[in-house]
């Protein structure tokens, strides 16, 4: 969840940076003998908590680090070309990744992310040099000695522990216990004859995890069931329910409202996002309709806190449009989007808000297999990552100020003397084996205007 201005949708999206070449539609051709549109499909993207970089997961077994340019908001240079600063190539399919909550580009000891490779131990890697692995965490079936597939990774407790959702299981790991297995492993649908209070009824993969401001963990599965747990997943299971009354083929995303009262559930093959009041009855309050999400592809969404208790849900669709719903849960029944903005020429796989400014990043992707290597698909192959400004950047106060001094890492309320600037601190050196390489060009030169 991020913070943004009120009425952030008052102006169209303006693309200020992109991985696509040129200013027009993103037509990217992959080197070698692969067909256009293959290998560069971004399945997930996420801002680092300090807002200095974006980590992107590609369907060709790659994780890439994109550092935002220092002159991102300089209009003379827009749109900027985004290029990967560091890349991780896995030998197997990457199931998921999770960025350390205390990530700070100026401190090399914090620039880590969990990487969930299929048939491999979960690894903790430095995103400035993915070849450096700090630790590995095996999750192995005791009977077959095969690695469980880490479908979902999720940090909890400010990064001291993390959760791994796999087939019919939820594992809890202690980050400090390098090369050790989970501290607990919970079966979601227990074997017959064993007691497990309020169990799920179907064996399935864990497909989504989300923690509320009150520490309630929501877990969703590919078989359309949802469970709630106390203490960020380390406590008791408090409730279970399913999505059977509604159209869909499996939970793809879970998001909590900033107040922790409402749980928003998105599914594959569904044009609706359902809003549940989890206080007491856990009844459905409303359906956010018109998403254009009738696909098996995972389409991204994000919650953005505006003012007071207000918030917005932003979600991408199959038609390349990003849609916004204002205050989900405030009205019952079917709720159409409050705004829709064209962002891509392909399905929007990620919609993510910058942690501190009115900047929205989106990724898109689709595969084309029916045309020859020498042909482009109609309209080009839009497998791009884009950074946009949304609405005017100079009409609202800056909610936080990140100090440019290396001795301070706490966000401070700005004073009038600070002016309308958001400065990021200088980054550390990049570790490559035993040698130090230049860090990305980001730091005190990266100045964001206020929201």
C-alpha positions in Angstrom: 0.0 0.0 0.0 1.2 3.5 -0.8 0.2 7.1 -0.3 -0.9 9.5 -2.9 -2.9 12.7 -3.4 -6.6 13.1 -3.3 -8.2 13.1 -6.7 -5.1 11.7 -8.2 -7.0 10.7 -11.3 -7.7 14.3 -12.3 -5.3 14.1 -15.3 -4.4 11.3 -17.7 -1.4 9.1 -17.3 1.8 10.7 -18.6 4.6 8.1 -19.4 7.9 9.5 -18.2 10.0 6.3 -18.4 9.7 2.9 -20.2 11.7 -0.2 -21.1 10.2 0.2 -24.6 12.3 1.8 -27.3 11.0 5.0 -28.6 7.9 7.0 -27.7 5.3 5.1 -29.5 3.8 1.6 -28.8 6.2 -0.7 -27.2 7.5 -3.0 -29.9 10.2 -5.1 -28.4 12.1 -7.9 -30.3 14.1 -10.4 -28.4 17.6 -11.2 -29.5 18.4 -14.7 -30.8 15.9 -17.2 -32.2 13.1 -16.5 -29.9 9.9 -15.1 -31.3 8.8 -11.5 -30.6 6.9 -11.3 -27.4 8.5 -14.3 -25.8 10.9 -13.9 -22.9 10.2 -10.3 -22.0 6.7 -10.8 -20.6 6.7 -9.2 -17.1 4.6 -11.2 -14.8 5.1 -9.1 -11.6 6.7 -5.8 -10.8 7.2 -4.1 -7.4 8.7 -0.9 -6.1 11.4 -1.2 -3.5 10.2 0.2 -0.1 12.5 3.2 -0.5 11.1 4.0 -3.9 14.5 4.1 -5.7 14.1 1.0 -7.9 11.6 -1.5 -9.4 12.1 -5.3 -9.3 10.5 -7.1 -12.2 9.8 -10.8 -12.7 9.9 -12.1 -16.3 8.5 -15.3 -17.6 11.8 -16.5 -19.0 13.3 -17.2 -15.5 14.7 -13.7 -15.0 14.5 -11.2 -12.2 15.7 -7.7 -13.1 16.5 -4.6 -11.1 15.5 -1.2 -12.7 16.9 1.8 -10.9 15.0 5.0 -11.5 17.0 7.6 -13.3 18.2 10.7 -11.4 16.4 13.1 -13.8 13.2 11.1 -13.8 11.0 14.2 -13.6 13.0 16.4 -15.9 10.6 17.0 -18.8 13.3 17.7 -21.3 14.6 14.1 -21.0 11.2 12.3 -21.0 10.4 9.6 -21.7 13.5 8.0 -20.2 14.7 4.6 -21.3 14.6 2.1 -18.4 17.4 -0.4 -18.5 18.1 -3.3 -16.1 20.9 -2.6 -13.7 21.2 -6.1 -12.4 19.7 -9.4 -13.6 19.2 -12.8 -12.1 18.9 -15.8 -14.4 17.4 -18.9 -12.8 17.8 -22.4 -14.2 14.2 -23.1 -13.3 11.0 -21.2 -13.3 10.8 -18.4 -10.8 7.6 -18.7 -8.8 7.7 -15.5 -6.8 9.9 -12.9 -5.1 9.6 -10.6 -2.0 11.6 -7.5 -1.2 13.0 -7.0 2.3 10.8 -4.4 4.0 13.8 -2.4 5.3 15.3 -2.0 1.8 17.4 1.1 1.6 19.6 1.6 -1.5 22.1 3.6 0.6 22.8 0.6 2.9 24.1 -2.5 1.0 23.1 -4.7 4.0 19.4 -4.1 3.3 19.1 -4.4 -0.4 17.9 -8.0 -0.4 15.0 -10.0 -1.9 13.7 -13.5 -1.5 13.7 -15.5 -4.7 11.5 -18.6 -5.0 13.0 -20.8 -7.8 11.2 -24.0 -8.6 12.9 -27.2 -7.4 15.4 -25.1 -5.5 15.8 -23.8 -1.9 14.5 -20.3 -1.4 17.4 -17.8 -1.6 18.0 -14.4 -0.1 19.8 -12.4 -2.8 21.2 -8.9 -3.2 19.2 -7.1 -5.9 22.2 -4.9 -6.8 24.1 -8.1 -7.7 21.8 -11.1 -7.9 24.8 -13.5 -8.1 25.4 -12.8 -4.4 23.3 -15.1 -2.2 23.2 -14.3 1.4 21.3 -17.4 2.6 19.2 -20.3 1.4 16.1 -21.7 3.1 15.2 -25.3 2.1 11.5 -26.4 2.1 11.6 -30.1 1.4 9.0 -32.9 1.5 10.2 -35.3 4.2 8.9 -38.3 2.4 10.1 -37.6 -1.2 13.0 -35.2 -0.4 11.6 -33.0 -3.3 11.5 -29.2 -2.9 8.1 -27.7 -2.4 7.2 -25.1 -5.0 7.3 -21.7 -3.3 4.2 -20.2 -5.0 3.9 -17.2 -2.7 6.5 -15.3 -0.6 5.6 -12.7 2.0 7.6 -10.9 4.6 6.1 -10.3 8.1 7.1 -8.8 11.4 9.1 -6.0 9.8 11.2 -8.6 7.9 12.3 -10.9 10.8 10.2 -13.7 9.4 8.7 -14.7 6.1 5.9 -16.9 4.9 5.9 -19.4 2.0 2.7 -20.6 0.5 3.0 -23.9 -1.3 0.7 -26.9 -2.1 -1.6 -27.3 0.9 0.9 -25.8 3.3 1.9 -22.5 4.8 5.5 -22.4 6.1 7.0 -19.8 8.5 10.8 -19.1 8.2 13.1 -17.1 10.5 15.3 -14.9 8.3 18.2 -15.2 10.7 18.3 -19.0 10.6 20.4 -19.3 7.4 20.2 -22.6 5.6 17.6 -23.9 7.9 14.1 -25.2 7.3 10.8 -23.6 8.5 10.1 -22.9 12.1 6.6 -24.1 11.5 4.7 -25.8 8.7 0.9 -25.7 8.7 -1.2 -28.1 6.6 -4.2 -26.2 5.2 -6.4 -29.3 4.6 -5.2 -31.8 7.2 -5.1 -35.6 6.8 -8.1 -37.6 7.9 -8.0 -38.3 11.6 -6.0 -35.2 12.6 -7.4 -32.1 14.2 -6.7 -28.7 12.7 -9.3 -26.1 13.8 -11.4 -24.5 10.9 -9.5 -26.3 8.1 -9.8 -25.6 4.4 -11.8 -28.2 2.5 -9.7 -28.6 -0.7 -6.1 -29.2 -1.3 -4.7 -26.4 -3.4 -1.7 -24.1 -3.9 -1.5 -20.9 -1.9 -1.8 -18.2 -4.5 -2.0 -15.0 -2.5 -1.0 -13.7 0.9 -1.7 -10.3 2.5 -1.4 -8.8 6.0 -3.7 -6.2 7.4 -2.7 -3.2 9.6 -3.9 -5.2 12.6 -1.8 -8.2 11.8 -4.5 -10.4 10.3 -3.1 -12.6 7.5 -5.4 -13.4 4.6 -4.5 -16.5 2.5 -6.1 -17.4 -0.8 -5.8 -20.6 -2.8 -6.1 -21.8 -6.4 -9.3 -23.7 -5.3 -11.0 -20.4 -4.4 -10.8 -20.7 -0.6 -9.7 -18.0 1.8 -8.4 -18.3 5.4 -7.7 -15.7 8.0 -4.9 -16.0 10.7 -3.9 -14.0 13.7 -0.5 -12.6 14.4 0.5 -12.2 10.7 0.1 -15.9 10.1 1.9 -17.2 13.1 -1.2 -17.4 15.2 -4.5 -19.4 15.1 -6.7 -19.7 12.1 -9.8 -17.6 12.9 -12.0 -18.0 9.8 -12.4 -19.7 6.5 -14.8 -19.0 3.6 -14.9 -19.7 -0.2 -15.7 -17.8 -3.4 -18.0 -20.5 -4.8 -21.0 -18.1 -5.2 -19.0 -15.9 -7.6 -17.5 -16.4 -11.0 -13.7 -17.1 -11.0 -11.2 -19.9 -11.2 -8.8 -19.2 -8.3 -7.7 -16.3 -6.1 -5.0 -14.2 -7.7 -4.7 -11.2 -5.4 -5.7 -10.2 -1.9 -5.6 -6.6 -0.6 -6.6 -5.0 2.7 -8.1 -1.6 3.1 -5.9 0.8 5.0 -8.2 0.6 8.0 -8.1 -3.2 8.0 -11.9 -3.6 7.9 -12.3 -4.7 4.3 -10.6 -7.5 2.3 -10.5 -7.2 -1.5 -10.4 -10.4 -3.5 -9.5 -10.7 -7.2 -9.7 -14.0 -9.1 -8.6 -15.3 -12.4 -11.3 -15.4 -15.1 -13.4 -12.8 -13.3 -14.3 -9.2 -14.3 -15.2 -8.4 -10.7 -13.2 -7.7 -7.5 -15.1 -8.6 -4.4 -15.1 -6.5 -1.2 -15.7 -8.4 2.1 -16.3 -6.9 5.5 -14.3 -9.3 7.7 -15.7 -8.0 11.0 -18.0 -10.7 12.3 -20.1 -12.1 9.4 -17.4 -11.7 6.7 -20.2 -10.9 4.2 -19.6 -9.5 0.8 -20.4 -5.8 0.7 -19.9 -5.0 -2.9 -18.4 -6.0 -6.3 -16.1 -3.7 -8.2 -17.3 -4.5 -11.7 -15.9 -3.7 -15.2 -12.3 -4.7 -14.7 -11.9 -6.6 -18.0 -10.2 -9.5 -16.2 -11.7 -12.5 -17.9 -8.4 -14.3 -18.3 -6.2 -16.9 -16.7 -3.4 -14.4 -16.8 -2.5 -12.7 -13.4 -3.4 -9.0 -13.6 -1.9 -6.7 -11.0 -3.6 -4.3 -8.6 -2.7 -1.9 -5.8 -4.3 0.0 -2.9 -3.4 3.6 -2.5 -4.2 5.6 0.6 -5.4 9.2 -0.2 -6.6 11.4 2.7 -8.0 10.5 6.1 -9.7 7.1 5.8 -10.1 7.4 2.1 -8.4 5.1 -0.3 -8.5 3.9 -3.9 -8.0 0.6 -5.7 -6.1 0.7 -9.0 -6.3 -2.4 -11.2 -5.1 -3.4 -14.7 -7.3 -5.1 -17.3 -6.9 -7.3 -20.4 -7.6 -4.2 -22.6 -4.5 -2.3 -21.4 -6.6 0.0 -19.3 -5.9 0.9 -15.6 -9.1 1.4 -13.7 -9.7 3.1 -10.3 -12.4 2.6 -7.7 -12.8 5.2 -5.0 -13.3 3.9 -1.4 -14.2 0.3 -2.0 -16.6 -0.9 0.7 -18.3 2.5 1.2 -21.2 1.4 -1.1 -23.0 -1.9 -1.4 -23.9 -3.7 -4.6 -22.1 -3.4 -8.0 -19.7 -0.4 -8.2 -18.3 0.6 -11.6 -14.9 2.2 -11.8 -14.5 5.9 -11.0 -11.9 6.4 -13.6 -10.2 4.5 -16.4 -6.9 5.4 -18.1 -5.2 3.8 -21.1 -1.7 2.6 -20.1 -0.7 -0.2 -22.6 -1.5 -2.0 -25.7 -1.6 -5.4 -23.9 -2.9 -6.9 -20.6 -1.7 -4.9 -17.6 0.2 -7.4 -15.4 1.3 -5.0 -12.7 -0.1 -1.8 -11.3 2.0 -0.4 -8.5 2.2 3.0 -6.7 5.4 4.7 -5.7 5.7 4.7 -1.8 6.1 8.5 -1.6 5.0 10.3 -4.7 2.2 10.5 -7.3 4.0 8.1 -9.6 2.4 4.9 -11.0 4.3 2.1 -12.6 2.7 -0.5 -14.8 3.8 -3.5 -16.7 2.2 -5.3 -19.6 2.6 -8.5 -21.4 1.1 -11.1 -23.7 2.4 -13.9 -25.8 2.1 -14.4 -29.6 2.8 -17.8 -31.1 1.0 -17.7 -34.4 3.2 -15.5 -36.5 6.6 -16.0 -38.1 9.9 -14.7 -36.7 10.1 -12.0 -39.3 6.6 -10.6 -38.5 5.4 -8.4 -35.7 2.0 -9.1 -34.3 -0.8 -6.6 -35.0 -0.1 -3.4 -33.0 3.3 -4.6 -31.8 4.2 -6.6 -28.7 3.7 -4.5 -25.6 5.8 -6.3 -23.0 7.0 -3.1 -21.4 7.5 -1.6 -17.9 6.4 2.0 -17.8 6.5 4.8 -15.2 3.8 7.4 -15.3 2.9 10.6 -13.5 -0.8 10.8 -12.6 -2.5 14.2 -12.2 -0.8 17.4 -11.3 2.4 17.0 -9.2 2.3 20.5 -7.6 -1.1 20.8 -6.0 -0.8 18.9 -2.8 1.6 18.8 0.2 4.5 16.3 0.4 3.5 13.7 2.9 7.0 12.5 3.7 10.5 13.7 3.2 13.4 11.3 2.9 16.6 12.9 4.2 19.5 13.1 1.9 21.9 12.6 4.8 23.5 9.2 5.2 23.1 9.3 9.0 19.2 9.3 8.9 16.9 6.7 7.5 13.6 7.8 9.1 11.0 9.6 7.1 10.3 13.0 8.5 7.4 15.4 8.2 8.6 18.2 5.9 9.0 21.8 7.2 8.3 24.8 5.0 12.0 25.4 4.8 12.5 22.0 3.2 10.6 23.1 0.1 8.8 20.9 -2.4 11.5 18.3 -2.9 11.9 14.6 -2.1 15.6 13.7 -2.1 17.0 10.2 -2.1 20.2 9.3 -0.4 23.4 8.2 -2.3 23.5 4.5 -2.9 26.1 2.1 -1.7 28.7 0.4 -3.8 27.7 -2.8 -5.7 29.3 -6.0 -4.6 30.4 -8.3 -7.4 32.4 -11.1 -5.9 35.3 -9.5 -4.0 35.3 -6.3 -6.2 33.3 -3.2 -5.8 31.6 -1.8 -8.9 30.0 1.7 -9.3 26.6 2.0 -7.9 23.6 3.1 -10.0 23.4 6.8 -10.7 20.7 7.5 -8.1 20.9 9.4 -4.8 20.8 13.1 -4.0 20.4 13.8 -7.6 17.0 12.0 -7.7 14.5 14.7 -6.7 10.8 14.1 -6.7 8.2 16.9 -6.8 5.5 16.7 -4.1 2.1 15.2 -4.5 
